[in-house]
């Protein structure tokens, strides 16, 4: 009797276990398919900001890697000779920044960018005693965080915020935006296949 009951319970559980196994296999197949579709990439393009609108960006990442890397150079391209002509009350915002850091994969098409770097900007210094205004330059350590969205296998959209003088206090950030193109792309499956052949 006990054996009969046990057999009935086993027969009732087996279809459920088989269905769960099939579901897990389907999910794994979908994951592998998505990773193979997006692949690894190396992109170059434009990223500028509200203060430094002229910029260039490079990024390396992949759907099978948790951590990639990015670099961004931005500048307002304002010459010192031009800035010297402005009075203190009308002095324009300006900066030059070089930032880089880690590109952390959130999904196959979204990456979180976190990093820092070095920057400098010019500002007017007024000597009230001598009634003179001079142009000074200050260096700082910026902090940066943003995101990369892969719209397709070819085009990416990037955006972020750069905080000036990150080591002192979080001033109002400069917002950045850009578009990059994947100049190089590797298939995850072909890379794994090549690695397997080399090992064998």
GROMACS elastic network, one bead per residue, 0.5 to 0.9 nm:
[ bonds ]
;  ai    aj funct       b0    kb
    1     4     6  0.50406   500
    1     5     6  0.63242   500
    1     6     6  0.85941   500
    2     5     6  0.51632   500
    2     6     6  0.61014   500
    2     7     6  0.85336   500
    3     6     6  0.50397   500
    3     7     6  0.60702   500
    3     8     6  0.86452   500
    4     7     6  0.51018   500
    4     8     6  0.63076   500
    4     9     6  0.87464   500
    5     8     6  0.51269   500
    5     9     6  0.62504   500
    5    10     6  0.85883   500
    6     9     6  0.51314   500
    6    10     6  0.61067   500
    6    11     6  0.85855   500
    7    10     6  0.50756   500
    7    11     6  0.61226   500
    7    12     6  0.86109   500
    8    11     6  0.51382   500
    8    12     6  0.62192   500
    8    13     6  0.87325   500
    9    12     6  0.51251   500
    9    13     6  0.62470   500
    9    14     6  0.86996   500
   10    13     6  0.51984   500
   10    14     6  0.61147   500
   11    14     6  0.54128   500
   11    15     6  0.74293   500
   12    15     6  0.65733   500
   12    16     6  0.75847   500
   13    16     6  0.53755   500
   13    17     6  0.63284   500
   13    18     6  0.87287   500
   14    17     6  0.51316   500
   14    18     6  0.61070   500
   14    19     6  0.85667   500
   15    18     6  0.50512   500
   15    19     6  0.60759   500
   15    20     6  0.86117   500
   16    19     6  0.50774   500
   16    20     6  0.62012   500
   16    21     6  0.86140   500
   17    20     6  0.51259   500
   17    21     6  0.61850   500
   17    22     6  0.86376   500
   18    21     6  0.50886   500
   18    22     6  0.61976   500
   18    23     6  0.86212   500
   19    22     6  0.50766   500
   19    23     6  0.61504   500
   19    24     6  0.86452   500
   20    23     6  0.50202   500
   20    24     6  0.61856   500
   20    25     6  0.85794   500
   21    24     6  0.51160   500
   21    25     6  0.61572   500
   21    26     6  0.85677   500
   22    25     6  0.50397   500
   22    26     6  0.60837   500
   22    27     6  0.86307   500
   23    26     6  0.50291   500
   23    27     6  0.62074   500
   23    28     6  0.86203   500
   24    27     6  0.51433   500
   24    28     6  0.62069   500
   24    29     6  0.85822   500
   25    28     6  0.50914   500
   25    29     6  0.60879   500
   25    30     6  0.85841   500
   26    29     6  0.50280   500
   26    30     6  0.61480   500
   26    31     6  0.85905   500
   27    30     6  0.50698   500
   27    31     6  0.61432   500
   27    32     6  0.86367   500
   28    31     6  0.50181   500
   28    32     6  0.61852   500
   28    33     6  0.85132   500
   29    32     6  0.51663   500
   29    33     6  0.60823   500
   29    34     6  0.86551   500
   30    34     6  0.61498   500
   30    35     6  0.85677   500
   31    34     6  0.52193   500
   31    35     6  0.61769   500
   31    36     6  0.85691   500
   32    35     6  0.51135   500
   32    36     6  0.60838   500
   32    37     6  0.85784   500
   32   188     6  0.89901   500
   32   189     6  0.86007   500
   33    36     6  0.51157   500
   33    37     6  0.61580   500
   33    38     6  0.88385   500
   34    37     6  0.50471   500
   34    38     6  0.62962   500
   34    39     6  0.83382   500
   34    63     6  0.81020   500
   34   108     6  0.71371   500
   35    38     6  0.54894   500
   35    39     6  0.57627   500
   35    40     6  0.87556   500
   35    62     6  0.83648   500
   35    63     6  0.51795   500
   35    64     6  0.62605   500
   35   108     6  0.66526   500
   35   187     6  0.85236   500
   35   188     6  0.66836   500
   35   189     6  0.83761   500
   36    39     6  0.52391   500
   36    40     6  0.88211   500
   36    63     6  0.78268   500
   36    64     6  0.85702   500
   36   187     6  0.58708   500
   36   188     6  0.51134   500
   36   189     6  0.57873   500
   36   190     6  0.86286   500
   37    63     6  0.87332   500
   37   153     6  0.80702   500
   37   187     6  0.73574   500
   37   188     6  0.81230   500
   38    41     6  0.83502   500
   38    62     6  0.75267   500
   38    63     6  0.61225   500
   38   108     6  0.65872   500
   38   109     6  0.75132   500
   38   150     6  0.87503   500
   38   152     6  0.82143   500
   38   153     6  0.61898   500
   38   185     6  0.86926   500
   38   186     6  0.88121   500
   38   187     6  0.76680   500
   38   188     6  0.82202   500
   39    61     6  0.88187   500
   39    62     6  0.56655   500
   39    63     6  0.54305   500
   39    64     6  0.72398   500
   39   108     6  0.85223   500
   39   153     6  0.83647   500
   39   185     6  0.66768   500
   39   186     6  0.56101   500
   39   188     6  0.50439   500
   39   189     6  0.82088   500
   40    60     6  0.78143   500
   40    61     6  0.57597   500
   40    63     6  0.60157   500
   40    64     6  0.73824   500
   40    65     6  0.82030   500
   40   184     6  0.82751   500
   40   185     6  0.54593   500
   40   187     6  0.64807   500
   40   188     6  0.66663   500
   41    59     6  0.80163   500
   41    60     6  0.58712   500
   41    61     6  0.55821   500
   41    62     6  0.58235   500
   41    63     6  0.87458   500
   41   153     6  0.85737   500
   41   182     6  0.60858   500
   41   183     6  0.76497   500
   41   184     6  0.56592   500
   41   186     6  0.63839   500
   42    58     6  0.73865   500
   42    59     6  0.57525   500
   42    61     6  0.67637   500
   42    62     6  0.86978   500
   42   181     6  0.83395   500
   42   182     6  0.55125   500
   42   183     6  0.60049   500
   42   184     6  0.51236   500
   42   185     6  0.64207   500
   42   186     6  0.89840   500
   43    57     6  0.80412   500
   43    58     6  0.55419   500
   43    59     6  0.52185   500
   43    60     6  0.65420   500
   43    61     6  0.88236   500
   43   154     6  0.87536   500
   43   155     6  0.86109   500
   43   156     6  0.81931   500
   43   180     6  0.59094   500
   43   181     6  0.51994   500
   43   183     6  0.55419   500
   43   184     6  0.69830   500
   43   185     6  0.87264   500
   44    56     6  0.74804   500
   44    57     6  0.56563   500
   44    59     6  0.66691   500
   44   179     6  0.86005   500
   44   180     6  0.52696   500
   44   181     6  0.56405   500
   44   182     6  0.66000   500
   44   183     6  0.69146   500
   45    55     6  0.86265   500
   45    56     6  0.58033   500
   45    57     6  0.53542   500
   45    58     6  0.66303   500
   45   178     6  0.74260   500
   45   179     6  0.59025   500
   45   181     6  0.59666   500
   45   182     6  0.86741   500
   46    54     6  0.80770   500
   46    55     6  0.58461   500
   46    57     6  0.56873   500
   46    58     6  0.86448   500
   46    72     6  0.88757   500
   46   177     6  0.81726   500
   46   178     6  0.51040   500
   46   179     6  0.54922   500
   46   180     6  0.60425   500
   47    53     6  0.78042   500
   47    54     6  0.74713   500
   47    55     6  0.51677   500
   47    56     6  0.54654   500
   47    57     6  0.57968   500
   47    72     6  0.71866   500
   47    73     6  0.80944   500
   47    74     6  0.74507   500
   47   158     6  0.73604   500
   47   159     6  0.78457   500
   47   176     6  0.65447   500
   47   177     6  0.53904   500
   47   179     6  0.66141   500
   47   180     6  0.80245   500
   48    51     6  0.82951   500
   48    52     6  0.60463   500
   48    54     6  0.52378   500
   48    56     6  0.73708   500
   48    57     6  0.88731   500
   48    72     6  0.88509   500
   48    73     6  0.84106   500
   48    74     6  0.60241   500
   48    75     6  0.79932   500
   48   175     6  0.84643   500
   48   176     6  0.54056   500
   48   177     6  0.57724   500
   48   178     6  0.62928   500
   49    54     6  0.75004   500
   49    55     6  0.79735   500
   49    74     6  0.74382   500
   49    75     6  0.85542   500
   49    76     6  0.87677   500
   49   160     6  0.88563   500
   49   161     6  0.86047   500
   49   162     6  0.86910   500
   49   174     6  0.62717   500
   49   175     6  0.54602   500
   49   177     6  0.63148   500
   49   178     6  0.86354   500
   50    53     6  0.59322   500
   50   174     6  0.59477   500
   50   175     6  0.58241   500
   50   176     6  0.65273   500
   50   177     6  0.87624   500
   51    75     6  0.79418   500
   51    76     6  0.63110   500
   51    93     6  0.63813   500
   51    94     6  0.60392   500
   51    95     6  0.68682   500
   51   174     6  0.65256   500
   51   175     6  0.82413   500
   51   176     6  0.88872   500
   52    55     6  0.74034   500
   52    74     6  0.55853   500
   52    77     6  0.76319   500
   52    93     6  0.88085   500
   52    94     6  0.67217   500
   52    95     6  0.61174   500
   52    96     6  0.67742   500
   52    97     6  0.81948   500
   52   174     6  0.84332   500
   52   176     6  0.86601   500
   53    74     6  0.68238   500
   53    75     6  0.65173   500
   53    76     6  0.59012   500
   53    77     6  0.86771   500
   53   176     6  0.82214   500
   54    73     6  0.83415   500
   54    74     6  0.55159   500
   54    75     6  0.53839   500
   54    76     6  0.61690   500
   54    77     6  0.73943   500
   55    72     6  0.70827   500
   55    73     6  0.53442   500
   55    75     6  0.63115   500
   55    76     6  0.87604   500
   55   178     6  0.88286   500
   56    71     6  0.83681   500
   56    72     6  0.58244   500
   56    73     6  0.54897   500
   56    74     6  0.66446   500
   56   178     6  0.87637   500
   57    70     6  0.73499   500
   57    71     6  0.56640   500
   57    73     6  0.65556   500
   57    74     6  0.86843   500
   57   178     6  0.83383   500
   57   179     6  0.88609   500
   57   180     6  0.74660   500
   58    69     6  0.84847   500
   58    70     6  0.56364   500
   58    71     6  0.52831   500
   58    72     6  0.65718   500
   58   180     6  0.78797   500
   59    68     6  0.75992   500
   59    69     6  0.57597   500
   59    71     6  0.64181   500
   59    72     6  0.87374   500
   59   103     6  0.79386   500
   59   180     6  0.87057   500
   59   182     6  0.89612   500
   60    68     6  0.54847   500
   60    69     6  0.53448   500
   60    70     6  0.63227   500
   60   103     6  0.79049   500
   61    64     6  0.85939   500
   61    65     6  0.68134   500
   61    66     6  0.82281   500
   61    67     6  0.69665   500
   61    69     6  0.66686   500
   61    70     6  0.86081   500
   61   103     6  0.70672   500
   61   104     6  0.84329   500
   61   105     6  0.79510   500
   61   111     6  0.86951   500
   62    65     6  0.52571   500
   62    66     6  0.77337   500
   62    67     6  0.82462   500
   62    68     6  0.72412   500
   62   105     6  0.78448   500
   62   108     6  0.77376   500
   62   185     6  0.88959   500
   62   186     6  0.85801   500
   62   188     6  0.83197   500
   63    66     6  0.76959   500
   63   105     6  0.73830   500
   63   107     6  0.75694   500
   63   109     6  0.77764   500
   63   188     6  0.78230   500
   64   105     6  0.88941   500
   64   108     6  0.82105   500
   64   188     6  0.69735   500
   65    68     6  0.70766   500
   65   104     6  0.86015   500
   65   105     6  0.72241   500
   66   103     6  0.82337   500
   66   104     6  0.58046   500
   66   105     6  0.51160   500
   66   106     6  0.79691   500
   67   102     6  0.64203   500
   67   103     6  0.56323   500
   67   105     6  0.62845   500
   68   101     6  0.85689   500
   68   102     6  0.57132   500
   68   104     6  0.62543   500
   68   105     6  0.77154   500
   68   111     6  0.89512   500
   69   100     6  0.74113   500
   69   101     6  0.57321   500
   69   104     6  0.81588   500
   69   113     6  0.81780   500
   70    99     6  0.84138   500
   70   100     6  0.54662   500
   70   101     6  0.56899   500
   70   102     6  0.63471   500
   70   103     6  0.63023   500
   70   113     6  0.75784   500
   70   115     6  0.86317   500
   71    98     6  0.75729   500
   71    99     6  0.59242   500
   71   101     6  0.68600   500
   72    97     6  0.80137   500
   72    98     6  0.58769   500
   72    99     6  0.53525   500
   72   100     6  0.61476   500
   73    96     6  0.77426   500
   73    97     6  0.57958   500
   73    99     6  0.65230   500
   73   100     6  0.87289   500
   74    77     6  0.88958   500
   74    95     6  0.81072   500
   74    96     6  0.57756   500
   74    97     6  0.53175   500
   74    98     6  0.65710   500
   74    99     6  0.86651   500
   75    78     6  0.81822   500
   75    94     6  0.77780   500
   75    95     6  0.58600   500
   75    97     6  0.63239   500
   75    98     6  0.87875   500
   76    93     6  0.84929   500
   76    94     6  0.55983   500
   76    95     6  0.58054   500
   76    96     6  0.64254   500
   77    94     6  0.80218   500
   77    95     6  0.81453   500
   77    96     6  0.77908   500
   78    81     6  0.85547   500
   78    82     6  0.69183   500
   78    83     6  0.69706   500
   78    94     6  0.69341   500
   78    95     6  0.84146   500
   79    82     6  0.53538   500
   79    83     6  0.64002   500
   79    84     6  0.88436   500
   80    83     6  0.50338   500
   80    84     6  0.61859   500
   80   122     6  0.79070   500
   80   135     6  0.76711   500
   81    84     6  0.54130   500
   81    85     6  0.72273   500
   82    85     6  0.56615   500
   82    86     6  0.76501   500
   83    86     6  0.56325   500
   83    87     6  0.88263   500
   83    91     6  0.74094   500
   83    92     6  0.78704   500
   83   122     6  0.82049   500
   83   123     6  0.85022   500
   83   124     6  0.85960   500
   83   135     6  0.77402   500
   84    87     6  0.79323   500
   84   124     6  0.79097   500
   84   133     6  0.85369   500
   84   134     6  0.74444   500
   84   135     6  0.62882   500
   85    91     6  0.89064   500
   86    89     6  0.81629   500
   86    90     6  0.60882   500
   86    91     6  0.53947   500
   86    92     6  0.79161   500
   86   124     6  0.85426   500
   87    90     6  0.53519   500
   87    91     6  0.58514   500
   87   124     6  0.78721   500
   87   133     6  0.83392   500
   88    91     6  0.51179   500
   88    92     6  0.88948   500
   88   123     6  0.82534   500
   88   124     6  0.59362   500
   88   125     6  0.80280   500
   88   126     6  0.79360   500
   88   133     6  0.82543   500
   89    92     6  0.89279   500
   91   123     6  0.76136   500
   91   124     6  0.74993   500
   92   123     6  0.87571   500
   93   121     6  0.82676   500
   93   122     6  0.84225   500
   93   123     6  0.84167   500
   94   120     6  0.87047   500
   94   121     6  0.57811   500
   94   122     6  0.67477   500
   94   123     6  0.84407   500
   95   119     6  0.70444   500
   95   120     6  0.57208   500
   95   122     6  0.72159   500
   96   118     6  0.86263   500
   96   119     6  0.54735   500
   96   120     6  0.55562   500
   96   121     6  0.63989   500
   97   117     6  0.74133   500
   97   118     6  0.59600   500
   97   120     6  0.66994   500
   97   121     6  0.88416   500
   97   142     6  0.78411   500
   98   116     6  0.82219   500
   98   117     6  0.56574   500
   98   118     6  0.55796   500
   98   119     6  0.62047   500
   98   142     6  0.87327   500
   99   115     6  0.67211   500
   99   116     6  0.51227   500
   99   118     6  0.64983   500
   99   119     6  0.82286   500
   99   142     6  0.75611   500
   99   143     6  0.79633   500
   99   144     6  0.73060   500
   99   162     6  0.89789   500
  100   113     6  0.88289   500
  100   114     6  0.79768   500
  100   115     6  0.53654   500
  100   116     6  0.57698   500
  100   117     6  0.61592   500
  100   144     6  0.82201   500
  101   113     6  0.69568   500
  101   114     6  0.56659   500
  101   116     6  0.64063   500
  101   117     6  0.83243   500
  101   144     6  0.84896   500
  102   112     6  0.80747   500
  102   113     6  0.58267   500
  102   114     6  0.55647   500
  102   115     6  0.62307   500
  103   111     6  0.59621   500
  103   112     6  0.55821   500
  103   114     6  0.66756   500
  103   115     6  0.86977   500
  103   147     6  0.82563   500
  103   148     6  0.83306   500
  104   110     6  0.86531   500
  104   111     6  0.52834   500
  104   113     6  0.62704   500
  104   114     6  0.79574   500
  105   108     6  0.70261   500
  105   109     6  0.80857   500
  105   110     6  0.63045   500
  105   112     6  0.63816   500
  105   113     6  0.89068   500
  106   109     6  0.77935   500
  106   110     6  0.55239   500
  106   111     6  0.53297   500
  106   112     6  0.67700   500
  107   110     6  0.51449   500
  107   111     6  0.69692   500
  108   111     6  0.81074   500
  108   150     6  0.82745   500
  109   148     6  0.79982   500
  109   149     6  0.57170   500
  109   151     6  0.73684   500
  109   152     6  0.83721   500
  110   147     6  0.70888   500
  110   148     6  0.57159   500
  110   150     6  0.64238   500
  111   146     6  0.85592   500
  111   147     6  0.55048   500
  111   148     6  0.50115   500
  111   149     6  0.66091   500
  111   150     6  0.85826   500
  112   145     6  0.74701   500
  112   146     6  0.60397   500
  112   148     6  0.65562   500
  113   144     6  0.77388   500
  113   145     6  0.52641   500
  113   147     6  0.53078   500
  113   148     6  0.72628   500
  113   160     6  0.80662   500
  114   143     6  0.80671   500
  114   144     6  0.58622   500
  114   146     6  0.66679   500
  114   147     6  0.85720   500
  115   142     6  0.86942   500
  115   143     6  0.61401   500
  115   144     6  0.51890   500
  115   145     6  0.63334   500
  116   141     6  0.70468   500
  116   142     6  0.55102   500
  116   144     6  0.54588   500
  116   145     6  0.83884   500
  116   162     6  0.85825   500
  116   166     6  0.85663   500
  117   140     6  0.87494   500
  117   141     6  0.58573   500
  117   142     6  0.57456   500
  117   143     6  0.69579   500
  117   144     6  0.83121   500
  118   139     6  0.73671   500
  118   140     6  0.60905   500
  118   142     6  0.60352   500
  118   143     6  0.88988   500
  119   138     6  0.84874   500
  119   139     6  0.56657   500
  119   140     6  0.53623   500
  119   141     6  0.61506   500
  119   142     6  0.65902   500
  119   164     6  0.81184   500
  119   165     6  0.87868   500
  120   137     6  0.68062   500
  120   138     6  0.54090   500
  120   140     6  0.58685   500
  120   141     6  0.84935   500
  121   136     6  0.84637   500
  121   137     6  0.57359   500
  121   138     6  0.56161   500
  121   139     6  0.66869   500
  121   140     6  0.84021   500
  122   135     6  0.66204   500
  122   136     6  0.54952   500
  122   138     6  0.63087   500
  122   139     6  0.89551   500
  123   134     6  0.85214   500
  123   135     6  0.58453   500
  123   136     6  0.54244   500
  123   137     6  0.64086   500
  123   138     6  0.78602   500
  124   133     6  0.64257   500
  124   134     6  0.57606   500
  124   136     6  0.60634   500
  124   137     6  0.87798   500
  125   132     6  0.82790   500
  125   133     6  0.55312   500
  125   134     6  0.52261   500
  125   135     6  0.60692   500
  125   136     6  0.64248   500
  126   129     6  0.88590   500
  126   130     6  0.86447   500
  126   131     6  0.70590   500
  126   132     6  0.57352   500
  126   134     6  0.64301   500
  126   135     6  0.87855   500
  127   130     6  0.54928   500
  127   131     6  0.54717   500
  127   132     6  0.51468   500
  127   133     6  0.61520   500
  127   134     6  0.80471   500
  128   132     6  0.68859   500
  128   133     6  0.85576   500
  129   132     6  0.79842   500
  130   133     6  0.88530   500
  139   165     6  0.85413   500
  140   164     6  0.68917   500
  140   165     6  0.51220   500
  140   166     6  0.78045   500
  140   167     6  0.83106   500
  141   163     6  0.87149   500
  141   164     6  0.67900   500
  141   165     6  0.52235   500
  141   166     6  0.58278   500
  141   167     6  0.66573   500
  142   162     6  0.65335   500
  142   163     6  0.53751   500
  142   165     6  0.53456   500
  142   166     6  0.50595   500
  142   167     6  0.78523   500
  143   161     6  0.83714   500
  143   162     6  0.57577   500
  143   163     6  0.50634   500
  143   164     6  0.67860   500
  143   165     6  0.76666   500
  143   166     6  0.53460   500
  143   167     6  0.84136   500
  143   170     6  0.88603   500
  144   160     6  0.71258   500
  144   161     6  0.57857   500
  144   163     6  0.62008   500
  144   164     6  0.89337   500
  144   166     6  0.89039   500
  145   159     6  0.87232   500
  145   160     6  0.55967   500
  145   161     6  0.57083   500
  145   162     6  0.67829   500
  145   163     6  0.87737   500
  146   158     6  0.74008   500
  146   159     6  0.55105   500
  146   161     6  0.60913   500
  146   162     6  0.85544   500
  146   176     6  0.85140   500
  147   157     6  0.83956   500
  147   158     6  0.57367   500
  147   159     6  0.56640   500
  147   160     6  0.62233   500
  148   156     6  0.66957   500
  148   157     6  0.58516   500
  148   159     6  0.68063   500
  148   160     6  0.88271   500
  149   152     6  0.88847   500
  149   155     6  0.88140   500
  149   156     6  0.55445   500
  149   157     6  0.52177   500
  149   158     6  0.62787   500
  149   159     6  0.88175   500
  150   153     6  0.69619   500
  150   154     6  0.79697   500
  150   155     6  0.62916   500
  150   157     6  0.64673   500
  150   158     6  0.87210   500
  151   154     6  0.77602   500
  151   155     6  0.57730   500
  151   156     6  0.54414   500
  151   157     6  0.69946   500
  152   155     6  0.54169   500
  152   156     6  0.69611   500
  153   156     6  0.81659   500
  153   181     6  0.89327   500
  153   182     6  0.73504   500
  153   185     6  0.82258   500
  154   180     6  0.85074   500
  154   181     6  0.56818   500
  154   182     6  0.51297   500
  154   183     6  0.78829   500
  154   185     6  0.87207   500
  155   179     6  0.72067   500
  155   180     6  0.60014   500
  155   182     6  0.63749   500
  156   178     6  0.85197   500
  156   179     6  0.57644   500
  156   180     6  0.51848   500
  156   181     6  0.62689   500
  156   182     6  0.76854   500
  157   177     6  0.77476   500
  157   178     6  0.59879   500
  157   180     6  0.64354   500
  158   176     6  0.80713   500
  158   177     6  0.57070   500
  158   178     6  0.51207   500
  158   179     6  0.60516   500
  158   180     6  0.75856   500
  159   175     6  0.74955   500
  159   176     6  0.53149   500
  159   178     6  0.62839   500
  159   179     6  0.87969   500
  160   174     6  0.83339   500
  160   175     6  0.58818   500
  160   176     6  0.50840   500
  160   177     6  0.66063   500
  161   173     6  0.56668   500
  161   174     6  0.55116   500
  161   176     6  0.59517   500
  161   177     6  0.89764   500
  162   172     6  0.87753   500
  162   173     6  0.52584   500
  162   174     6  0.51072   500
  162   175     6  0.65224   500
  162   176     6  0.75111   500
  163   166     6  0.58599   500
  163   169     6  0.87441   500
  163   170     6  0.60891   500
  163   171     6  0.61684   500
  163   172     6  0.68072   500
  163   174     6  0.65936   500
  164   167     6  0.86657   500
  164   168     6  0.88598   500
  164   169     6  0.82382   500
  164   170     6  0.70237   500
  164   171     6  0.62093   500
  164   172     6  0.79041   500
  164   173     6  0.69240   500
  164   174     6  0.80872   500
  165   168     6  0.55708   500
  165   169     6  0.64025   500
  165   170     6  0.70802   500
  165   171     6  0.74221   500
  166   169     6  0.57025   500
  166   170     6  0.58188   500
  166   171     6  0.79258   500
  167   170     6  0.81344   500
  168   171     6  0.89297   500
  170   173     6  0.76822   500
  181   184     6  0.89421   500
  182   185     6  0.66803   500
  186   189     6  0.87404   500
  186   190     6  0.75941   500
  186   191     6  0.71252   500
  187   190     6  0.52563   500
  187   191     6  0.61746   500
  187   192     6  0.86584   500
  188   191     6  0.51153   500
  188   192     6  0.62011   500
  188   193     6  0.85529   500
  189   192     6  0.51592   500
  189   193     6  0.60638   500
  189   194     6  0.86013   500
  190   194     6  0.60762   500
  190   195     6  0.85506   500
  191   194     6  0.51416   500
  191   195     6  0.62010   500
  191   196     6  0.86319   500
  192   195     6  0.50878   500
  192   196     6  0.61579   500
  192   197     6  0.86947   500
  193   196     6  0.51327   500
  193   197     6  0.63143   500
  193   198     6  0.87648   500
  194   197     6  0.51718   500
  194   198     6  0.62685   500
  194   199     6  0.87367   500
  195   198     6  0.51605   500
  195   199     6  0.63005   500
  195   200     6  0.86692   500
  196   199     6  0.52137   500
  196   200     6  0.62041   500
  197   200     6  0.50688   500
